[in-house]
Amino acid sequence: MIFLEYMNKCERFQLERFKFIAFLFGLPVIFICLSVNAGQSVVAGEIAPTSENSFTIVVIPDTQHYRGSGTKAGSDDSGALTNKVFDGWTDWIAANLDRQRIALVSHVGDIVDINNREQWALARRCMDKFHGRVPYGISVGNHDMTGAGDSSLFQEVFPKSRFDGFRWYGGCFEKPSGSTAISGNNANSAQLFEAGGMKFVALHLECNAPDDVLRWADTILRRHADRRAMITTHMGLGPRNKPKTGEDYFDAPKGRMTWTKCHGKRGNSAQQMWEKCFKTHQNVFLICCGDQSRTQAMRRKSTGQQGNTVHEVLSDYGANGLRVMRFIPAKDRIEVRTWDPLNGVLCESTSLVKDRTAHQFTLTYQMSPSRLKQKQIPAVK
């Protein structure tokens, strides 16, 4: 993992070389010098701003890059708990809310690596940078709960009460009685926002959401059938069948996953969530997911039960970048850019996925004015 390099005696040569390469390949990057500690600076690029009448949704992939005492990676020199990737990404988001016309921030889950209060406190500090400034939602990943589905620590840090005061908050799944530890108290949530003259509903569903959560999701999608719907959930695309060897994570046939990690027999696989809920709603057009760092980037175009196109998009990049999804209504397209704020560059290739078009691509999506009509679909049984 390469972070921004401090300028040294070769800084002028390196900057000029970077400028020349960007110019040669026509990359939409401008160059700035960011001030950091006294007497130090870093070279960073910046993605071109989003134009008027367009808007952006930022998707944050898994943020498990914790370093320091008590982490899997061990301690650095100070032993302090850090997450430079999460910090850098959320710094960039907070600084670019206006410039990129960001309408929503969506986290695909695995916010933490180890489910403890120390990592959750750091995650909260990262997300606090834009709290109250833009709608956002979080999908609870398998690292964010126990295998049985207990997400109590997530709920301590990101409870329903933290969002109740926002007009854009569409509520969460609430159990009729008993403990909220499994699936309750914002572990499954809805966000309502408007952008580009369109109304949207976003659902953030926990990893392997059980049937009672899917019934709630059905209710939300029906209630807001006049809104364009996107769903973020942790497990989606990756090895279709549960890997039996380490190599299977890389090489086995891939698609919508048919296996689970959480909630035991109650848990639904990505394929079951599609069959039971997602495909039945005509307003669903986008499903975002993470979880599979050994797949990193993948997408597929599916067709819902009512003929609607649904784009399913995986991103789990390690430190290689987050997703900047630029909606251009006048052209009926979504320009998807994998952007590395730490190095100020577009992610053109990775060691696992070398094809540039897996990281920088365009989705076609009809955004001309029309009222979405939703047929009544039987609830999940």
HUSUL-V524406 format. One record per run of one state. SS is the DSSP state (helix for helix, strand for strand, loop for the rest). FROM is the first residue (numbers start at 1). LEN is the number of residues. If there is no record, write none. Layout:
BEGIN
ss/from/len
SS/FROM/LEN
SS/FROM/LEN
END
This chain:
BEGIN
ss/from/len
loop/1/5
strand/6/1
loop/7/4
helix/11/15
loop/26/3
strand/29/7
loop/36/5
strand/41/7
loop/48/6
strand/54/7
loop/61/6
strand/67/1
loop/68/14
strand/82/1
loop/83/1
helix/84/12
loop/96/6
strand/102/6
loop/108/9
helix/117/11
loop/128/8
strand/136/3
loop/139/3
helix/142/3
loop/145/5
strand/150/1
loop/151/1
helix/152/6
loop/158/2
helix/160/3
loop/163/6
strand/169/4
loop/173/9
strand/182/1
loop/183/6
strand/189/7
loop/196/2
strand/198/8
loop/206/5
helix/211/13
loop/224/4
strand/228/6
loop/234/3
strand/237/3
loop/240/6
helix/246/6
loop/252/2
strand/254/3
loop/257/7
helix/264/3
loop/267/3
helix/270/7
loop/277/1
helix/278/3
loop/281/3
strand/284/6
loop/290/7
strand/297/7
loop/304/5
strand/309/7
loop/316/6
strand/322/7
helix/329/3
loop/332/1
strand/333/8
loop/341/4
strand/345/2
loop/347/9
helix/356/3
loop/359/1
strand/360/5
loop/365/17
END
